[in-house]
Amino acid sequence: MLHEPAVKQEKDNASDWKSKLGIKLFWLYCVIYMGFVGIAVFATELMKTPVLAGANLAIVYGLALIVFAIVLGLIYNHLCTKKEDEMNKKEEAA
């Protein structure tokens, strides 16, 4: 018995562009995360420093990484949707 997808899949004209953007955002996140790991490994005392409302740098930086990941996801979604719409309009015009 063959099971077909529930939704018809169409060609994704922006696939290459989205892949490149995703990789760039991934490396951006990696650089920021490496800063966190670098501080944790090489400047452990710095992580104990109170930064915001009594919370130390480790807590603030860690939560900032989580929020940053969510923001990057939202940015990625917005830019990809915009690019898909743009490329689909070009294809319809042609």
N, C-alpha and C positions, 0 to 999 in steps of 0.2 A: 504494500500500500504506500503510495507516494503522498507525502505531505507537502503542500505548497505554502509559501509565506502568506500570512494574513493580509499583508499590505503589498501592493505591487511596487517593486523596487525599480526606480528609474535611474538613469545614468547620473552620476554625481560629477558635474562639470568642475566643481571647486575642490575636488578631492586632493589634488597635488598641493594646491595653495593651503588648504587646511592642514595637511600633514606638515608642511614646512612651518606654519605658524605654531602648531602644537609643539614641534621640536624646539623652536626658539623660546617659547614660554616655559617649557620643561627645563631648558638650560638656565634660564633666568632664575627659576625657582631653585635649581641646584646650587647656583652661586650664592644665593641668600642663605640656603640651608647649610652650605659649607662654612659660611661665617659663623653660624650657630655651633656647628661641630668644632670648628677651630677654636672658638672661645672656650667651649667645654673641655677641650683637650689641653690647650696651651695656656689658658688663663682662667683656671677653675675658680680662683678667688673672685674674679670679676663677676661671675655668675651669681654670687651671693649678694652683690650690691643692690640695695633697694633703689628702685627706679620710678615706680608709679604707684601711688597710694599704698605704700608699704610692701608691694610685691617686688620680689627680686628680679634681676635681669633674666634669669632662666625661665621664670614663669611668663614674664611679659614677652620675651622673644619667642617662646614656644607658642603662646596664644596668637602672637602676630603672624607666625608661620601658618597657622591654621586659617586665620582670616585671609591672609595673602593668597593661599591656595584657592579659597572660595572665590575671591575677587578675580584671580586669574581665570578661573573656570567661567565666570560670568562674562569677562572680557572676551575670552575665546568664543563663547556661544554667540555673543553679539556680533563680533567681527565675521564669524563664519556664516551666520544667517545673512548678514549684509552682503557678503561676497557671493553667496549662493543666489540671492535675489538678483544681484547685478549680472551674474553670468547667465542666469536663466533668461533674463530680459534680452541679452545679446543674442542668445540662441533663438529666441522666438522672433526677433527682428530679422534674423538671417534667413 
